[in-house]
Amino acid sequence: MSKTIAVIGATGAQGGSVARAFLKLDGWKVRAITRNISSDSAQKLASEGAEIVSANADDEASLVKAFQDATAVFAVTNFWEHLFTGSSPNESGEKEAEQAKKLARAASQTASLDHYVWSTLPSAKGATDGKFPVPHLDYKAEVNDWIQSHLPALHTKTTYLVLGFYPSNFANFPNLKPFELPGSWGKWVQIMPTPSSAVIPVCGDINITPGVWTRQIIAKPELTKGRFVDIAPEVLSFGEMLKIYGEVTGRQTGYLQVSVEDFASVWGVAGKEIADQFTFGEQFKEGWGSVNSIRKEDLGIKDDEWPGFKQTLESLKDQL
């Protein structure tokens, strides 16, 4: 009998990656959960064999119904959706955390559930004894603790999946995308609130790696339940990433560091949020990784299964 994985955000990047990975697996059915079942992305998944179900992370009852009879659930939330529609960073985090708790409570009520994969992030506040809050990290991380304390039975079925930096940010995140500087004779500049030498874990192609890791997480439950898994197959400096960007595009590049205050003055609350994240990573490097995270080698993930930073940019070349 086939098993079912219910995928939250199946029409987005992370959820779509998971849905596509499990559509390729024998013995698994994919239940793609989305707010808009008539969207082009939802219909494409349906044409590939997914069951399309409508549910909303603000509506716990709809989630309970959508998770019914599922063997596994992949859950993800979106801080930036709230921030870009007018909420403050803390308000966005609070809304995201409430959605995450509804997802977890719904999963805990699913009698058939064997594995819950929750896409989360490390805690900047926790790593710095509260000195350096970064809301889009911290509120997700607080949900980790909440699951462990309020839903201990679900915790024993949960893998906490932590994703690194998206290479696609160079293509579609305006604050981070290099641009051609007028009067520079064709030089493309990246303005950043952190030194070019600062390093960050990189997750590879966001449209592929979450699916590969989730597939192996669920294939190895004795190893992954109740544990953290980082998707960070590469660790690169921002200068190294810009150099690779130049190699892929054939453009001359320049890296310009500005202060957190100046970056935020240009990009507003989203800029401040990004700048604080990068400053946290620069000053507290040990805060990036999860404690005792399971390595990709232990999961049995092969190097040819995950496109790295350069390969991802090559696939996005027409968007750079």
Secondary structure, DSSP 8 states (H G I E B T S, - for coil): --EEEEEETTTSHHHHHHHHHHHTSTTEEEEEEES-TTSHHHHHHHHTT-EEEE--TT-HHHHHHHHTT-SEEEE---HHHHHTTT--HHHHHHHHHHHHHHHHHHHHT-TT--EEEEEE---HHHHTTTSS--HHHHHHHHHHHHHHHH-HHHHTTEEEEEE-B-TTHHHH-TTT--EE-TTSSSEEEEEESS-TT-EEEE---TTTHHHHHHHHHHH-HHHHTTEEEEE-SEEEEHHHHHHHHHHHHT-EEEEEE--HHHHHHHHHHHHHHHHHHHHHHHH-GGGSS-TT-B-HHHHT--GGGS--HHHHHHHTGGG-
